[in-house]
Amino acid sequence: MQQAQQREMPERISWARAMIFGVGFFFLGALLIGQVPGYIYLEMTAASLEGFEQGSLALAAVCLGTFVIIQVIMLLFDPKPVVPPVIFTGLGSILAIGGFVLMAWAGLAGCSTTQTACNQYFPSSTIHILPLLGGNFLWLQPNAIDFVMIGATLLGVGLAMVFYSVLARREQSNPDRRDLGTTPTIRWMIIIASVLLVATLLFYTYVSDQGLAYLLFPTHPLMGQKIIDFILSTILALAILLTLGAFALRLHYLMRPVRKRTMPGLYAVGAIGLAQTGALLLLAWLLIYPLIAWMHSWTFIGLGTYLTLCARAAAVPASCAFTQQAGYIVDGIISMTFFPLLMAAVWAWKSHRNLVVIGGVLTTAVLALSTLFVHMHPDEFLIGLLLCTGILVLAAVWTSVARREFAVVGETRMGCVGMWLVFGTCLFIYLAAFGFFSLPGFRETETNVPYVPGLLVAPHPAPGQPPPITQNDALVLLVVMGVLAAIQFFFLVRNRYRV
């Protein structure tokens, strides 16, 4: 009887922890099946494929950059350093400094009233280098390369190399390989990042950066806005670094005692998932215009005009985009690729739990960074930073509860009150997230709940236009539902209900 009881014990889990896992998988599914295919569809069917080129290059950079970081982890920790950690310290420092310099040059140099994006994009409409198929640089159209995004990728990969090389050097002198759990350092990193996120969000809601620039720098509003955005971006970048550090450190502790079982799964996620996806996206960025020119020439049962749409017959492929039918086909392919993977994760939860946990939290972190990297435009950068920080907080919290997830944490049986606490908490989290994801006013999306920042200092109206009507409905929904969810989750944890 005692042995039978021990076999049943590992299958028990608290409702609080189960709900965190459920919320994590819900948002992961919503992003993979809803947001990613929807974003690619909108960019494919837009009047210009400029956004598709920038987005596919950004997604490729995130996937390939994460794959490089995974390779660094494999070389440093599987099972002992293959390469001396000091090499990655030096290489990471060079990449981080180079990436920061590239970001500063692209985002701050070359600015003017007619070129608010400064040196961020290449090639410009005035550049013609070996033009082919109506392109400005080979067949690449204007703004196909985002230097700020490339600099951010180099900066992130470099900092990750330095971070993991420091951890590897510590392990060389310390034989302790225990899972330390969510240490006070990790908790404080998450708390500070969350406070910075909330403070910046409140400031951005009440004070428009553009309106404040006109108020403080009436003679040079563009440069004033650059300075204000730089300060806000630095604060949010610090929040992102803290959440990434908490996430990476917690995942490091989680894998440390069982590296022989977790390293193959980590490598599979990187090599089979991220590297292959990044390579396909890179090819899509490079070959999209030759591809659409070739597809437009298809005459078999009218597939050329069915899949492509060109505004001018004399400007193919420069004036071409994909039709809605082509967008639906690609949307369906992407959705039907991610959906079986999510169902496979549910099926493999018991037999390959390490792979599911590592793949789930790593994919969430990649999607958070992708949200930022595909929205590097000056008008979208701050909102991209806000959303990226929020998703990374979810990834860090999700990783924190993965320790002993099937340990017995309580003996209280579920009753009516417990059922409402579970259902009500999930409902409030969903509504709060609905408000949070209604904050962005990206060029390719419309907000579900009204949100126009600048309640105290409104945006400066364009010449001949009326002042914009500021609204904070999305923020109110986020705060109210978030507070209610936190209250109910507190009582759910306190009562220690078990599944």
N, C-alpha and C positions, 0 to 999 in steps of 0.2 A: 504493500500500500504506500509505503514511503517513497519507493522508487517511482511508482505511477504518479504520485503527486509532483515529484520533481520533473517528470516529463511534461506535465501540463503547465507548470509554472511559467516556462519561457514564452508561452503563447498568450500571456495576459498583458494588457497594456492599459494605461489610463486613458480616459476619454479626452483629457486635455492634450496629451501628446498625439493621440490618434487624430484629433481635430487639426492640429498643426500640420501633420503629414497630409491630411485631406485638403487643407487650404493650399498647401504648397503644390500638390499635384493638380488642383483645380486651376490655379493661375498658370502653371506650366502648360497645361492643356489648352487654356484660353489663348496663351501667347503663341503656341506652336500651331494650333489648328485655326485660330481666328485672326490674330494680329499679323503674323508673318505672311501667310498667303494673301491676306487683304492688302498689306502694304505693297507686295510685289505686283498684285493685280492693278492697283491704282497707278503705280509707276509705269507699268507696261502700257497701259491704255491712256496715259496722259498725252497732251498735245505734243510734248517734247520728251525725248528719252534721256534728257539731261539728268533728271532725278534717278532714273533706273541705272545709269552708268555710275553715278556717285554712290547710290545705295548698294549696288552689287560689289563695288570696290571696297566699300566700308565693311560689309558683311564678310567679304573674303579676308580682309585684314584682321578682323576680330577672330575668325576661325583659325587662320594660319598662325596668328600671334599666340593664341591659347595653345595650339599644338606645339609651338616652340617652347612655351613654358612647361608643358607636360614633358617634353623631351628633356628639359633641364632637370626636372624632378626625377626622372628615370635615371639620368646620369649621376645624380647626387645621392640618391637614397635606395637604389635597387641592386643588391641589399646594402652596398657600401659605395662610397664615391668612386666612380670610374675616372672622372676628371677632377683634379684638385679644385676645391671650392673657390680658391683665390682667383682662378682664371675667370670664373663667372662673375666674381665681384668686379674685376677690372673691366670685362666686356660689358657687363650691365651698366657700370658707371658711364662708359663711353656712349652707349646707346641712349641712356637717360638724358645725358647732357645734350647730345645731338638732337634728340627728339624735342627737348624743351626749346633749344635755339631755333629749330625749324618752325615750331608753333609760334614763337614770338615774332619771327620774321614774317611769317605768312599772315598772322592776325593783326599786326600793328604797323607794318611797313607798307608803303605804297597806297595809303588811304587818301581818298578825295571825296568830294560831294557826288561825283559821278561814279566812283568805284568804292562803295562802302565795304565791300568784302576784302579790300586791300589786295595782298598777294596770295590770297587763300586758294584760288582756283587757277588751273592751267589746262589747256591753253586758253588764252583770251580770244575774243572775236577778231582782234587785229593781228594775231600771230598766224603765219602760214609757213609751216615747216614740212617739206615733202608732202603736200596735201594729196590725198587719195579719196575717191568717192565723196568729194565735197567736204572732206574734213579739214581741220585746221592744223593738226599734227598727225601725219599719216591719215587714218580715217577717223581719228578721235575728234568729236565735236567740242565746242567750247565748254569749259568748266568740267571736263571729264575727270580731272585729277584734283583731289582735295589735299593740299599740303598740310593743313591743320590736322586732318584725320591721320595722315601718315606720321606726322610728328607725335601725335598722341599715342599711336601704336608703338612707336619706338620707345617713347617714355615709359609706357606701361610694361613692355617686355623687359626693358632695362631695370626698372625698379623691382620686378618680380625676380630677375636673376640675382640681384643683390640681396633681396629678402631671403631667398632659399639658400643662397650660398652662406649667409650668416647662420641660418639654422643648421646647415650641414657641418659647419665648423664647430658649433656648440655640441653637436652629437658626437663628434670625434673625441671630445674630452669628457663627455658625460654618457655613461652606459645606460642611463635610464631610458626605457622605451615604453613607459606606461602612457595610457591615454589620460591626460590631465583634466579632461572635460572642458567645460566652459569656465576658464580661469577668470579671476577678477580683471586681468588685463583685457581679455576679450570682451567681457561685459562692459567695461568702461569705454572701449572703442566703439561698441555699438551704441551706447548711451550718448556719447559726445557727438557721434555722427548724426543720430536722430535729432538731437537738440539743434545742431547746425542746420539740418534740413528744415525743421519746423520754423526756426527763426528766419531763415532766408525766404521760406515760402510766405510767411506773414509779411515780411518787408516788401517782397515783390508784389503781393496782393494790394497793399496800401500805397506803394510808391512805384510808379512806372519809371524804369530806368531811362527811357527816352524823354519823358516829361521832366525828370529830375535834371537831366543833362541840359535841357533848354532853360531850366530855372537857375542852375549854377554856372553854366557856361553859355550865356546867350550869344556870344560872338563866335564860339567854336563848339556848337552842340555835338557834332560828330565825334570829335576827339573827347569831349566830356563823356559821351555815352560809352566810348571805348574804355575810358578810365573806370567808370562805374561798373561796367560789365566785367572788367578785369578783376575788380575787388570781389564782386559777387561770385565770379567764376573760381577765384582762388579759394573762397570759403567752401563752396560746393565741391571743388576738387579735393580739398582736405577731407571733407566728409566721405567722398568716394574712396580715398586712400585708406581711411580708417575702417570703413566697412569691408573693403577688399582685404585689408590686413587681418581683420577679425575672421572673415570667411576663410582665408588661406591658412591662418594659424589653427583654427578649429578643425579644418579638414586635415591638416597635417597631424594633429594629435589623434584624430579619429582613425587615421590609417596606420599610425606608427606601430601599434602592437601586432598588427596583422598584415604587414606589407607583402608577405608572400602570397596572400589571397587577394589583396586589393590592387597591387601594382598591375597585374595583367588586365583587370577591368579598366583602370585608369588609362593604360596604353591603348586599349581597344576603343574607348571613347575618343581619344585623341587621334589615333591613326585611321580608324575606320570611319568615325563620324565627322570630326572637325576638319581633319586634313583633306578628306575627299570632298566634303561640302565646300571648303574654302577654295580648292582647286577648280571646282565647277563654277563657282561664283566669279573667280578670277577670269576664267575663259569667257564667261558671259559678258563681263565688263569689256574685255579686249575685243571680242568678235561680234558684239551685238549688231553693229552697223553693217559689216559684211554679210552677216546672216540675214538681216532683214532685207538687204538688197537682193540676195539670192532668192529668198522666199517670195519677194514681190514678183519675181519673174516666173513663178510656177503657173503653168496654164492648165494643169490636170484638174478637171472638174471645178475650175475657178478657185483653187486653193490660194492663189496669190492674193486676190482681192478679198478672199474670205478671212485670211489671217492677218493681212497688213493693210494699212490705210495711209496713203501719201497725199499731202495737201497739194503738192505741185509735181507734175510728171517730169519736169526738167530738173528737179532737185531730189533725186533718189540716191541714197537713203536719208539725206539731211532733213527732209520734211516728213519722214515716215514715222509711224508708230504702229503698235499692234492694235488689232481690233478687240472689241469686247469678247468675241468668240475665242480668240487666242488667249486672252486673259483668263477666261473661264477654264480652258483646258489646262493651262499651267497651274491655276489655282487648285483645280481638282487633283492634279498630280501631286502637288506639295501636301495638300491635306491628307490624301490617301497614303502618303509616305509616313507622315507623322502619326496618324491615328493608329495604325498597327503597332508602331513602336510603343506608344502609350499603353495599348492593351497588352503588349508583351511584357511591359514593366509590371503591370498588375499581376499577370500570370507568374512572372519570375520572382515575385517578392519573397517567397519563402525559400526557394531553391538557390537564387542568386541575389540575395539581399544586398551584399556589398556593391555589386555592379549597379543595382537600381539606385541606391543611395548616392553613390559617387556620380553616376550619370545624371541623376535628377538635379542635384544641387549644382553640378558643374554647368549643365545646360541652362539653368536659371541665371547663373552668373554671366554666362555668355550672352544670353538674351538681354540682360540689363545693360551690358556694355554695348551691344548692338543698337539698343534704343538711343544711346548717346551718339555713337559713331555715325549713324545714318542721319543725324540731325545736327551737323556741325555748322550749318549756316548761321551767320550772326543773329538772324531774327529768331532762331530756334534753339540756340546753344544753351541758354539758361534753363529753359523748360526741359531740354534733354538731360541736363545735369540733375535736375530735380527728380525726374522719373527714374534715371539710372540709380541714384542714391536710394530711392524708395524700394526698388526691386532688389538691390543688393542687401538692404536691411532684411528683407524677407529671406534671401538666400542664407545670410549669416544666422538668423534665428532658426531656420529650418535645419541647418547643419548642427546647430547647438543641441537640438533635441534628438539627434540620431544616436546618442550614446545610451546604451542599455534601453533601447526603445521598447523591448518586450519584458522589462523587469516589472515585478509587482510593485505598484506605487500606492495602492489603496485598496480597501476592502468594502467601501460603500457601494451598495447596489444602486443601479439606476432607477429612479422613480420619476414621478411627473415633473418635479422641480428640476431634476437632473436632465430630463429630456428637453425641457424648455431652455435650460442653460446651453445645451449643445446646439439646439436649433436656432435659438435667438442669437447666440454668439456668431454662428456661421452667417446668419442673415445680416447682422450688423456689419460684419467684416466685408461681405459682398457689397453692401450699399456704400460703405466708406471707400472701398476700392473703386466703385463706380464714380464717386466724386473725384477721387484722386486721378483717375485716368481721363477725366473730363477737363483737367487743367490745360493740357497742351492745345495750342492753336497752331498746329503745324500746317504747312502749306497744302498737304495732301489729305487732311482730315478736318472734320467738323466736330465741335464739342457737343456732347450729349446734354450736359448741364451747363447753363450759361456761366462763363468766366471771362471777364475782361479786367486785367489788373489796373490799379491806379485809383483807388477810392479816395485817397487824400491828394496825391499828385498825379493827375490824369495824364495820359499820353498827349503829346503835342499834335494837334490836328494838322493834316496836310493842307496846303494852300487851297482855299476855296471849298474846303470840306467842313462840315459841322463837327464839333467836339465829340469824341466817342463816348458812348454810354457805358460806364464801368459797372461791373457786376461781380459779386463774390459768392454766388449760389453754390458753386462746386466746392469751395473751401468750407462754407458753412455745413454742407452735407458731410464732407470729410471729417470735420472736427466733431460734430454731434454724434454721428454714427461710430466714429472711432472711440470716443469716450464711453458710449454705451457698450460697445464690444469689449473694451478693457474692463469695465465693471463686471460684466457677466463672466468674462474669462477668469477674473480674480476669484469669484465664488466657485467657478467650476474647478479650479485648481485647489482651492481651500477644502472643498468637500471630498476630494480624492476619489471621484467615481472611477470604477474599473469597467472595462469592456467585458 
